[in-house]
Amino acid sequence: MVLSNIIDNLYPYDAEILMNEVERILKAKGKALVKLNPYITKEQIMEYESYKG
């Protein structure tokens, strides 16, 4: 199972429900790959923009 850029867009309660469902439907020793977007502050974005020149 792959979850890409979804959990970090949910409310915490909904993310918990989703992860409980993932646990429920995974086979024994199954794996879930979860990709999250990194949290980037406004300052980090501005710093990155200054490097792009």
C-alpha positions as CSV (number, residue, x, y, z in Angstrom):
1,M,0.0,0.0,0.0
2,V,1.3,3.4,-0.9
3,L,0.0,6.7,0.6
4,S,1.6,9.7,-1.2
5,N,0.9,13.2,0.0
6,I,-2.4,12.4,1.6
7,I,-2.0,12.1,5.3
8,D,-0.5,15.5,5.8
9,N,-3.6,17.0,4.1
10,L,-6.0,15.5,6.5
11,Y,-7.2,16.7,9.9
12,P,-5.4,14.8,12.7
13,Y,-8.5,12.9,13.6
14,D,-9.1,11.8,10.0
15,A,-5.5,10.8,9.6
16,E,-5.8,8.6,12.7
17,I,-8.9,6.9,11.2
18,L,-7.1,6.4,7.9
19,M,-4.1,4.8,9.6
20,N,-6.4,2.5,11.6
21,E,-8.0,1.4,8.4
22,V,-4.5,0.8,6.8
23,E,-3.6,-1.4,9.8
24,R,-6.9,-3.2,9.5
25,I,-6.6,-4.1,5.8
26,L,-2.8,-4.9,5.6
27,K,-1.9,-8.5,5.4
28,A,0.3,-10.0,8.1
29,K,3.8,-8.5,7.7
30,G,2.4,-6.2,5.0
31,K,4.0,-2.8,4.5
32,A,2.6,0.7,4.1
33,L,4.8,3.3,2.4
34,V,3.9,6.8,3.5
35,K,5.2,9.9,1.9
36,L,4.7,13.2,3.6
37,N,5.3,16.7,2.3
38,P,8.0,18.4,4.4
39,Y,6.8,21.4,6.3
40,I,8.6,24.5,4.9
41,T,8.4,27.8,6.7
42,K,7.9,31.1,4.9
43,E,11.4,32.0,5.8
44,Q,12.8,28.8,4.2
45,I,10.9,29.5,1.0
46,M,12.2,33.1,0.9
47,E,15.8,31.8,1.5
48,Y,15.4,29.2,-1.3
49,E,14.1,31.9,-3.7
50,S,17.2,34.1,-3.0
51,Y,19.4,31.2,-4.0
52,K,17.7,30.7,-7.3
53,G,18.9,34.1,-8.3
